């Protein structure tokens, strides 16, 4: 399809967030295509979250900042068609998170450790408040993913987390479970602060295994569900999901 080839060529030319693409007439001449083909190529890029079209006389196509939500949508479509279960996605996160924790420990970033300490304190303050606890928990894991020193790994984690977070399956964590989560996060933070990658990976593996075991015991039906498609442009996820601990 010609429009797809044009879209790929636009990306190959080195897009940067915030960059304005050339005027329509210029791109038509450059790619030697008609207006309909060019616009279809831009629509393809827009659907994938790579370009946004600003309205008005001074508007036009602008390169968008990367958004893992678009990747999550594309992956969720494939998983849904393939009949993949929520449990399989949870297991994929189990495989990713120890590597992320180890990477964060190896990075040895003082600002990351300070942020994790702040979030650990917020987790402990909010043990009695499920909503606050879940928000701090998500921020804790997102901080780790950003600090792992591997952007593809962080992007995959974000997409997988978004997919699982999208499922409002009625999973709730009682106060005892949240307190156990606090202890797990404290062990993670200590290992990362010490720069001990092996200990950080082991702590995360234990944390993720305990989480999935809890879900398997208490909410097996939730894990058996087939992955749902993440809605386009939906940045938020339900508060109660099997992705969180």
C-alpha positions in Angstrom: 0.0 0.0 0.0 1.5 3.3 -1.1 0.2 5.3 1.9 1.9 2.9 4.3 5.2 3.2 2.4 5.0 7.0 2.6 4.2 6.8 6.3 7.3 4.6 6.9 9.5 6.9 4.9 8.3 9.9 6.9 9.3 8.1 10.1 12.7 7.1 8.6 13.6 10.7 8.0 14.1 11.3 11.7 11.1 12.6 13.6 11.5 14.5 16.9 8.6 15.4 19.3 7.3 18.8 18.6 8.7 18.9 15.1 6.4 20.4 12.4 6.2 18.4 9.2 6.6 20.2 5.9 3.6 21.8 4.2 1.3 19.4 2.4 2.2 20.7 -1.1 5.9 20.3 -0.3 5.4 16.7 0.8 3.3 15.9 -2.2 6.2 17.1 -4.5 8.8 15.4 -2.3 7.1 12.0 -2.3 5.6 12.4 -5.8 2.1 11.4 -4.6 -1.4 12.9 -4.7 -3.1 14.7 -1.8 -5.4 11.7 -1.0 -2.4 9.3 -0.6 -0.4 11.8 1.5 -3.4 12.4 3.8 -3.9 8.7 4.2 -0.3 8.3 5.2 -0.6 11.1 7.8 -3.8 9.5 9.1 -1.9 6.2 9.6 0.7 8.0 11.6 -1.9 9.8 13.6 -3.7 6.6 14.4 -0.4 5.2 15.7 0.1 8.2 17.9 3.2 9.4 16.0 1.6 12.6 14.6 -1.1 14.9 15.7 -2.8 17.4 13.4 -3.2 20.9 14.8 -6.2 22.7 13.4 -6.4 26.2 12.0 -4.4 28.2 9.4 -1.2 27.9 11.4 -1.8 24.3 12.1 -0.8 21.1 10.4 0.9 17.8 11.2 3.2 17.9 14.3 5.3 15.0 15.6 3.8 13.8 18.9 5.7 12.7 22.0 5.9 8.9 22.4 3.0 7.5 24.2 3.0 3.9 25.5 -0.8 4.0 25.5 -0.8 3.7 21.7 1.6 0.7 21.9 -0.7 -0.9 24.6 -3.7 -0.5 22.3 -1.9 -2.2 19.4 -0.6 -5.0 21.5 -4.0 -5.5 23.2 -5.6 -5.9 19.8 -3.2 -8.6 18.9 -3.6 -10.3 22.2 -7.4 -10.2 22.1 -7.5 -11.8 18.7 -5.1 -14.4 19.8 -7.2 -15.2 22.9 -4.5 -14.4 25.4 -5.6 -14.3 29.0 -5.0 -11.7 31.7 -2.9 -14.3 33.5 -0.5 -14.6 30.6 0.0 -10.8 30.6 0.6 -10.8 34.4 3.2 -13.5 33.8 4.9 -11.4 31.2 5.1 -8.5 33.7 6.6 -11.0 36.2 9.3 -11.7 33.7 10.0 -8.0 33.0 10.0 -6.5 36.4 13.0 -8.2 38.0 15.1 -7.1 35.0 13.8 -3.5 35.5 14.7 -3.6 39.3 18.2 -4.9 38.5 18.7 -2.2 35.9 17.6 0.5 38.4 20.1 -0.9 41.0 22.9 -0.9 38.5 22.2 2.7 37.5 22.8 3.8 41.1 20.9 7.1 40.5 20.6 9.1 43.8 17.5 11.0 42.6 15.8 7.7 41.8 16.5 6.3 45.3 15.3 9.6 46.8 12.0 9.3 44.8 11.6 5.7 45.8 12.0 6.6 49.4 9.3 9.3 49.1 6.9 6.8 47.4 7.7 4.2 50.0 6.7 6.7 52.7 3.5 7.4 50.8 2.7 3.7 50.5 3.1 3.3 54.3 1.0 6.4 55.0 -1.8 5.1 52.7 -2.1 1.5 53.8 -5.6 2.2 55.1 -6.6 4.1 51.9 -6.7 1.7 48.9 -7.0 4.4 46.3 -4.0 6.4 47.6 -2.0 3.2 48.0 -2.6 2.1 44.4 -1.6 5.4 43.0 1.6 5.4 45.0 2.2 1.8 43.9 1.9 2.6 40.3 4.2 5.6 40.6 6.8 3.4 42.4 6.9 0.9 39.6 6.9 3.6 36.9 9.8 5.2 38.6 11.7 1.9 38.5 10.9 1.4 34.8 12.2 4.9 34.0 15.4 4.3 35.9 16.2 0.9 34.5 18.5 2.4 31.8 16.7 0.5 29.0 14.1 2.5 27.2 12.6 -0.4 25.2 12.2 -2.5 28.4 10.5 0.5 30.1 8.2 1.0 27.1 7.2 -2.7 27.1 6.6 -2.6 30.8 4.4 0.4 30.5 2.4 -1.1 27.6 1.9 -4.4 29.5 1.0 -2.6 32.7 -1.5 -0.5 30.8 -3.1 -3.6 29.3 -3.6 -5.3 32.7 -4.6 -2.0 34.4 -7.4 -1.6 31.8 -9.3 -4.6 33.2 -11.7 -3.6 36.0 -12.2 -7.0 37.3 -13.2 -6.2 40.8 -9.9 -7.2 42.4 -9.4 -5.5 45.7 -6.5 -5.7 48.1 -7.3 -5.7 51.8 -5.2 -3.8 54.4 -3.1 -6.9 55.2 -2.2 -7.3 51.5 -1.3 -3.7 51.2 0.9 -3.9 54.3 2.7 -6.9 52.8 3.2 -4.9 49.6 4.8 -2.1 51.7 7.3 -4.6 53.1 8.1 -5.9 49.6 8.7 -2.3 48.3 10.9 -1.5 51.3 13.1 -4.5 50.4 13.3 -3.4 46.8 14.2 0.2 47.7 16.9 -1.0 50.1 18.5 -3.3 47.4 18.4 -0.5 44.8 19.9 2.0 47.2 22.7 -0.4 47.9 23.3 -0.9 44.2 22.7 -4.6 44.6 21.2 -5.7 41.2 20.9 -9.4 42.2 19.1 -8.6 45.4 16.8 -6.2 43.6 15.9 -8.8 41.0 15.3 -11.4 43.7 13.1 -9.0 45.7 11.1 -8.1 42.7 10.7 -11.7 41.7 9.4 -12.6 45.1 7.1 -9.6 45.1 5.6 -10.5 41.6 5.3 -14.1 42.5 3.4 -13.3 45.7 1.1 -11.0 43.8 0.2 -13.6 41.2 -0.2 -16.3 43.9 -2.6 -14.0 45.7 -4.6 -13.4 42.5 -4.7 -17.1 41.7 -6.1 -17.9 45.2 -8.5 -15.1 45.5 -9.5 -14.1 42.0 -8.9 -17.0 39.6 -11.7 -15.9 37.3 -10.1 -12.6 36.8 -6.9 -14.2 35.6 -8.8 -16.5 33.2 -10.4 -13.6 31.3 -9.3 -12.9 27.8 -7.5 -9.6 27.4 -9.7 -6.6 26.5 -8.8 -4.0 23.9 -7.4 -0.8 25.4 -9.6 2.1 24.1 -7.9 4.7 22.0 -6.9 7.8 23.8 -7.7 6.5 27.2 -4.9 7.5 29.5 -6.3 6.3 32.8 -6.8 2.8 34.0 -9.3 1.5 36.5 -8.2 1.6 40.1 -8.8 -2.0 40.9 -6.8 -4.3 38.7 -4.6 -7.4 39.0 -1.6 -5.4 37.9 -1.1 -3.6 41.1 0.1 -4.8 44.5 
